[in-house]
């Protein structure tokens, strides 16, 4: 597991709206049994957004937004298959987290 990897959401109730989970936890903490993730929501579902707080990404040709205010810690065993990495979007992800935590 690596920071900024995207995983399939295995929860049958939430996966239709939140198909993916973005791992934001630092790699140095990879021995923990949990990961901090941010849900990725279908862009079509999110009516209003603050672009910096909810950056948009394309995952398997599906437009999704990072729902930063909904970050959560989960047990690693509940994560589905690794889909891809958003490491190249690090700047956008960190900016969203900074806005959530610091307000700017």
ABEGO torsion letter per residue (X at the ends): XBBGBBBBBABAAAAAABABBBBABBAAAAABABBBBBBBBBAAABABBBAAABBBBBBGGBBBBBBAAABBBBBAAABBBBABBAAAAAAAAAAAAAAAAAGX
